[in-house]
Amino acid sequence: MSESMGTVAVIRLVTGREISTRLRSKSFRITTVVNLVVVVGFLLAMKLIGGSSGDAVGFTPSAEPLSQPLAAVAEGFGNRIKPSTVDQATGENQVREGKLDAFVTGTPEHFEVVVKQDLSPNLRNAFTVLARQLALNAGIARAGGDPAAVNAAADAARPDVRSLEPARDNQGPRMVLAIIAGILVYVSIMIYGQLVAQGVVEEKASRIVEILLSTIRPWQLMLGKVVGIGTVGLIQLGSTAVVGVGAGLALDAFHFPTGIVASAAAWAVLWFLLGYLAYALLFAALGALVSRQEEVGGATAPALMAIILPYVLAISILPADPENQAMAIASQVPFFAPMIMPMRIALGVAPAWQIALSLVLTVALIAGLVWFAGRVYHNAVLRVGARIKLTEALSAR
């Protein structure tokens, strides 16, 4: 077997060991179930809230002709009416029980609105406009005009609007997707990046690493560990994305093109992979500098801050200002891109050239970190005792 084939086989062996160990762990099963429950629960809540949105309004058979005009007026206020036809006694009982927000009786010419206590602002506005429209129609009819023709002309009247910039569709749902994508990528990188550091220290403290390095090279062990844990993280995040998209489609929770959802999910998975590789290599190097689990937090603090800072900035700024120029620049910085760029992509504000540039720079960073982490790991992983300085690990031969 050639040396290159031997290297691939060794890395595959270490990777397989990490994958099998992590997949069988109780923590993996628990976090996977929690992720899936949270995502499906969130989509179900969106479905229930979306399904219950709007005002339930009952009409007696004599007042039922008002249901369509009221719905049209309410739509102008951004509200939705859910009409139903019931008799007088049933309608009043449903108002008392809270099943109806309002109950309309009488005739189109003289109607009465029955409520439990008071009308909501949206319904009050809709009924007020409807009453005025009916009064205007009656006046037009008394004057010998045609109310239908006048209403048609009024409905067709529109202001001339000139936009200086093209409008972005589905911005509200995109905002939700951006926040979800940002949270999932951030949490996944935090969890699995730190698992790499903890795994390195665990093997170092137990002296297992000395046995392993008697047969394989340090960089092979480090790379196999990074790839193995990353594969487990990718399985977990990928399954969450697939189940989330599938559940959203099954529940009909997406009221905008599913292509937007699928694209946001795919980009989130890709940026998790790139961000994980960058930070896992850094965590592996920093973890090799210490020999006790109690020291891991202090050693990895700089890497943790590099993850937390861009996420906090993105989640604080982008929802209010998606096209913030500082965030646009930060999303192309390799260490910041994995947390910021998937949110900007989900929002639809990242041009193709910025995405391409951030991808190229992040891949270049990963290539540099392979050398950096390999050197630090090689020089520090077999040294136990006091914490090793980073400069010392880099300069050692």
N, C-alpha and C positions, 0 to 999 in steps of 0.2 A: 504493500500500500504506500502510495506517495505521501510525502510530508504534508502537502496541502490537503489530501484526502483525510489523512490522520487528524489534522487540525479541525476540519469540518466535523468529523465523527466525534471528536472530543467535545466540541462545543454543543453538538446535538445531544450528546449524553448528559452533559450538565444541564442543558435546557430542559430535557425531558424529566430529569430528576426534580427540578424546581417546579415544573408544571404539575407533575403528579402529586407532589407534596402539597402544593398550594390548593389544588382543586379538591383534595380530600380534606382540607382543613375546615373546621367548624366555622371559622370567621368568614371564609369565602362564601359558604352556603348562606350564612346569615345575612351578610351584606348584599349578596345577589338578590335574595328574597326581598329584603327591605327596599332595594332600588326598584325592583319590579312593582312591588306593592305601592310605593310612593308614586311612580309614574302612572300606573293604571288608575290609582285613586285620584290623582290630579286630573286625568282625562275624564274620569267618571264625574268628578265634581264640575268640570267645565261643561259636560253634557247636561247634567242636571240643572245647573245655573242657566245655561243657554236655553234648555227646554222650558224652564219656568219663567223666562224673561217675558216681559209684556204684561198687560193688564187684562184680567178676565172680566168681560162685560156681558151680562145677560140681557136679552130683549124678549119682551112679550111678542106673540105673533103679530099684533097690530103695530108694534114699534120696530119690528125686524127690518123694514126697508132702510132704517137709519144705520144699520151695522156697516154697510159698505162705505157710505160717506164718512162715518166716524173713523173707520180704519184708514181711509185716505188722508184725512186731516191729521190723525195721530202720527202717521208715517212722516209727515212733514216736520214733526217735532222730534223725529228720531225714535219714536215709541212704536210698540206693536200691540195691536188689539187682538185678543182671542175671544171671538164672539160665540155665543150660544143662545139658543131659543128655548125658553122655559115659560111655564105659566106663572101667574102672579104669586101664588102662595110659595111655590118652589123657589122662585127667584129671591123672594124676601128671606126665606130660610137660609139660602146659600150665602146671602150677604151677611146675615148674622153669624154664620159659621166660618166666615172668611174665605169661602170658596169663590166668591165673586167680589171683585173690587167695586163694581157698580152694577145697577140693574135699571134698565130703561123701560118705562111703561108709557101708556098713552098712544098717541099717533104721531106721525112725522110732523104734522102741523103744530101739535101741542103735546110735547113729551115732558116727562118728569124723570129725574135721575134719583134713584134710591141708593143710599150708601149707609154703611154701618155707623160711621162717625163723620168723616169728611173725605172729600176727593183729594187724590194725590195731585201735586202741581201739574204733572203731565196730562192727567185726565181732565183736570179743570180747564187747562188751556185748550185741549181738543174739543171739549163740549162747548166752551165759549165761542170758539171759531165756528163750530158747526151751527150753533144757534144764530149767530150773526149771518152766516151764509144762507140759512133757511129764511131768515127775515128779509135779506136782500132779494132772494128769489121771489118771495111773495110780493115785494114792492115792485120788482121788474114786471111780474105777471099782471099786477093791477094797472101798471102803466102801459100795458099792451105789448110789452117786449117778450122775448123768448129767453127765459132763464137758462135753458140748456146751452144756447149759443153763447150767451154772455159768460157762463162758467167755463165753457170750452176755450174761449178766447183768453180768459183769465188764467186758466191752467197752462196754456201754451206760452204765456209771457215769461221770459227768462232774461236775467241781466247778462250783459256781455262781460265775460271774465277773461282777462289776459294774464296768463301765468308766466312769470319770469324764469321759473325752473320747472321741469316736468315733475308731476306728482308721483309719489311712490304708493302703489296699491298695497292693501292688506298690512298697513303699518302697525296697527294694534296687535294682530296675531304675530307678526314678525317680532315685535318687542317681547312677547311671551316666549317665543322660540329662542330668541337671543339670550334671555335670562336663563332658560333651562339649559341651553348649550354651554353657557359660561359656567354654571354651577357644576354640571356633570364633568366637564373637562378639568376644572379646578380641583374638585374633590378627588377625582380619579388619580390625577398626577400627585396630589398631596399624599394619598394613601399608599399608592404603589411605589412612589419614589422613596418614601421613608421606609417601606418594607425592604428595599434594597440595602439601605444603610444598616437597618437592624439585622438583616440576614448576614451581612459581612461581619458585623461585630459579634454576632452569636457564634459564627464559625471560628472567629479569631479567639474569642474567650474560651471556647471549649476545646481548642487546639485541633479541631477537625480539619481546619485549613492546612495544618502541617502535613496531615496524612494525604490530603488531596493533592497538595503541591509536590508531593514526592513522585507523582506520576504525570501530572499535567502542569502546564505553565500558568503563572498567575493571571495573565491577561485572558487566557482561555477560560479560566474559572470565573473571572469577573464578567466577561462578555456573555457566557452561558447563563449566569445568574440574572443579568440585566434582561436578556432576551426571554428567559423563562418566566420571570415575574411579569414582564411586560405583556407576554402572550396571555397570561391569566387575566391581567387587567383589560386587555383588548377583548377577550371573550366576554368578560362581565359587562363592559361598556357597550360592545356590539350587541349582545343579547338584550340589554336595556333599550337600545335604540330600535332594534327590530320589533321587540314586543310593544314599545311605545307607539311606533308608527302603525303596527298592525292593530293595536287596541284602539287607536284614534280612528282608523278607518272603520273598524267594526262597530264602534260606538257612534260613528258619524259626528265626532267631536270637532273635526276640522271643517270650518266653513270658508275655506279658501283653498287654492290649488294644492293638491297633495305633493306636487313636485317641489314646492317650497319646503315642505316638511322633510321629505326624503333628502333633499340637497343639504339642509341644515344638519340633519343627522349624520350624513356621510362626511361632511366637513368637520363636524365635531369629533368623529372617530379618528379621522386623519390627523387632526391637530393634537388629539390626545397622544397618538402614537409618536409624533415628532416631539412633542413636549416631554413625554415620558422618557424617550431615549436621551434627550439632552439632560434632563434633571436626574435621571437614574444614574447616568455616568458620573455626574457631579456628586450625587449622594454616595455612590460606591467609593469614590476617591476620598471624600470627607469621612466616611465611616471607617475606612482603613486606618485613619489617623488615631483612633481611640481603641481601647480594649474592653470597655465596660458599657453596658446598655445605658447606665446613668449619664454617660458622657455624650451620648448620641445627639441629644437635643442641642447642646452647646456647639458641637462640631458642625452640625448641619444648619444652624441658625441663619447663616448668610444665604444659603440656598432656599430656605423657607421664606425668607423675606423677599427674595427675587420672585417667588411664586405669589405670595400674598399681595404685594404692592400692586402689580398690574391688575390683578383680579379686583381688588377694592376700588381702584381708579375706574376700571371699566364698568363695574356694576353701579358705581355712583354717578358717572358722567354720561355714559352712552344712552341710558333710557331717556334722559332729559334732552340730550344733545347728540343725536346719532352721528352727525357729521363734524363733530369736534376735531379740529385739526391736530391738536396735541395727541389725541387718541389715534388718529390716522398715522402719525409719525411713530408713536409708540408701538403700534401693531406690526411695524416692520422691523423692530428691534428683536433679534432672535430670542432672547430670554423672555421677552414680554409677549411675543406673537402668539404662543399657544393659548394664552388666556384671553387676549383681546381680539385677535383676528376672527375666530369662529363666531363671536358675537356680532362683529361688523358684517360678516358674510350673511348671517341670518337676518340682519337688518336691511340688507340689500344696498349698503353704502360703500362697500369695498370694491373699487374697480379691479379689473383683471390684472393690470400691471402691478398693483400693490400686492395682490395675493401671490403672484408669481415671484416678486422680489422677496417677500417675506419667506416663501418656501425655499428659495435658493439660499438665502442667508442662514436660515435655520438648519438646513442640511449641511452647509459649510461649518456652522458651529458644532454640529454633532461630530463631523469628521475631526475637528480640532480637539473636541473633548475625548474622543477615543484615544488619541495620543496622550493627552493630559491625564486622564483617569487611569490609563494603563500604566503610566510611569509612576504615579503616586501609589497606586495599588501594589505594584510590584515591589516598591521600595519600603512600604509600610506595613503590609498585611501580616508579615511574619514577626514583626517587632511588637512585643507585649510590654505592658507596664505603663509608664507615663505617656501622656498625649504627645504625639509627634507633631512638630511644626510643619506646616505645609511647604515652606521654603526648603526645609531639610529633606523632606520626602522627594521634592523635585530635583534637588541637587545631588542626592545620593547616587552612588554608582552600583 
